[in-house]
Each structure stands twice: as C-alpha cells, then as structure tokens.
Amino acid sequence: MGLALVLLAAAGPAAAQDRSAASAGLLAAVDYLCTEFLAGGEPDPARIAPVLAHVRANADVATSLPRYQDAPGAFQGFPVRMPLRRLLRYLYNPQIPQEVVKPFSIRSSVWTTPGADERQRRLWADPWPPAGPVVVRGEQYDRTTPDPSTGGCYGMTLRRAVVLFPEEGAVLSVSVQAGDSEVGTKGYVLGRDGDGRYVYSGEKGLTRAGLGWVSSRIQTNVSVGVYLQGEGTVVSGVFQWMRAGWSGLSVVQESHVAASLERYKRLFTDRLARLPEPETLEALHAAAATASEEALRGRARDVFRCWAERYGRDARRDALRMLGEGYETRLDRGELTALRMGEGLGAADPCYSGVSGAQTSRLVASLPFQPLRTSR
C-alpha cells in the first residue's frame, strides 16, 4: 500500500500538467471558434481538433470546464441514434421551427441575417456529403422558455456560425450572445416539464417566490455544439458557458450549467426519438403556412381551453387568467404555426386532435419538391 501511494503521488504532478495542457488547448480551440472563425475566418480543422477530441473522449458523460469569458462552464456528451444527415435536417431547416424540435428550451428562434436561413439547407441537401466544407454565418434572435427554477424568459441576439466538415463527418455550431439579453419576463409551465406547454406574461420579473421584482439578464452565453458521425449514431456534445443575474452580479455556478445541460440531454434525445420523419414536419409546416391567421388563432383557442381544463388544477393563477382572456391573440404567426404543427405529433399532447396517417401521407405527397430520403 505504501509503495502504491508513493507511485500515485509521483504521478500526480505529471498528470496535473497533462490536464492543464489539455485544458489550455481546448480553450484555445474554443476561443478560435468564438472569435476568429465566428468573425469570418476560414474553417481550420487542425485548430478545432482539441474540441473534437474532447467530444470523442467523453461521448456520453459530463465534464467540468475552465472558465471562459469570466463565466463558469460545463460539458455534456450524449449519443443521438440516427444518421448525421437526418439530424441536420431537423436542426437546420427553415421548414422545421426549432420550437418544434426543442419545445423545452426555445420559444422562438429566427435567423435575422438575409439568406442565412435558406443557406442552412446546404448542410443536408443533395448532393450529400458536399465536396468541401459548408459554412453558415449570421445573427439569430432567440426567445427562451421559462427557466425551470426561476420562471424567467429571455430574448437575446446571438452571433451564429455552423460548419460542416464532410471528410471528418463533423458539424460544429457556435453561438455567442451579442451584449446583454433583454430583461427577463415571467413565464409559466403547465403539466410536465419539457412538454412545451408554456404561458408567457410579458411582465418583467421572475416567478420564484421573493424574486418577482428582479430585473434579471443573461450577461454571457457561449455555446459550442458538436456532432460527429458514427455507425448509425451521432456522437454529440455541448460546451456551455453562462453568466446571468441582476444588479451587475451573476448568480450562475458551474453546477447550474451542468444541471441545465443534463436536462437538455434528457429532453432533447427523448424528443428526437418521438419526432416523425423530417418530411412529415416539413409537410405540416407547409400546411400551416397556407392557413389563415384567423384559423390558426381559432385552433390555438381550442388548445388553450383544453390546457386550462386538463392542467389547470396545478397551474399558477396568473397563467389560468391569461388562458381565459384571449391568450391566443398574444401569439405571433410563428408561434401559431409551431403550435399548429404540434397536431402532427399525435399523442404528444392530448389537447391536440392529431393528424391521421392518411392525412400525413397526403401532406408529404403535396410537397413542392422530392423529399430527401434520410434512411440512407
């Protein structure tokens, strides 16, 4: 036992140096992605190698991270059991709103740079894989769902870049918040966390007891998502750094970031497993796009009435009041479209009427282009 302790002690400094060097290399790669590459630099696989290596080495585990931009961070790896091309069609597709794919975290997400929205198609459309790297850059305006612990909802402008390296079978998504977010507003969840039933008040503050007065903001929000093609599985990982709080102070700790990423992993992989084919979602989007706003609001009114009846027993009083006072009139066209698309998810929410298999087949057949077969 004594000899073993001596050997461990002797190996300690060298191991610590190796970890320190690996951390420095990882942060240098992250900094390149969030500065030089995000600003328009050519994608360089060699300079991001430490990021890819970290994802491969931690394919289904969480790790701590050094601070970046004076913010605490964490990493979460997880497998996605589908081909990379299909995953990209879910994630980067102007006909599949991200609030349908990630209803547990995104209220709405819109690329505001002209043409950036459509350029996403190059990440998964024919010919695939592409002959060389594909890059999409621009700005995006995101609104979040209520934070599970505080009820705060935030709007923010993000600088975004996505790059596909076909030879490496790797995709990286880089997101850096531009300045502070808007002041947080109160939001309420109905039913089970992550199912996407939220009511947004627009009132500044937090719903957590004692914090209703707080003017909170997200001050730093840096995220790097990585997707690596494996054998029928995508090896995925998310690096996240965040500062948020009020009165110039941040209340976010590393444990908070880690818990948020663990929730993301659980809900995202579960959601992907339950989503229909991308072609089906595209057809549902096309159908909703042709519906009148009056029809969309009428359907939303029915859904919200059902929400109040089915989940109202445990709901906050303010949420029930809004649902009963024409809440559907507060939603914009994008939110109404995403809500209507929920009909195609069948039993995902008993308040949706659902779309039959025959109806879905007709919707897919009516697409103005030949659907991509994602099985190959």
Disulfide bonds with the S-S distance in Angstrom:
Cys306-Cys351 2.16
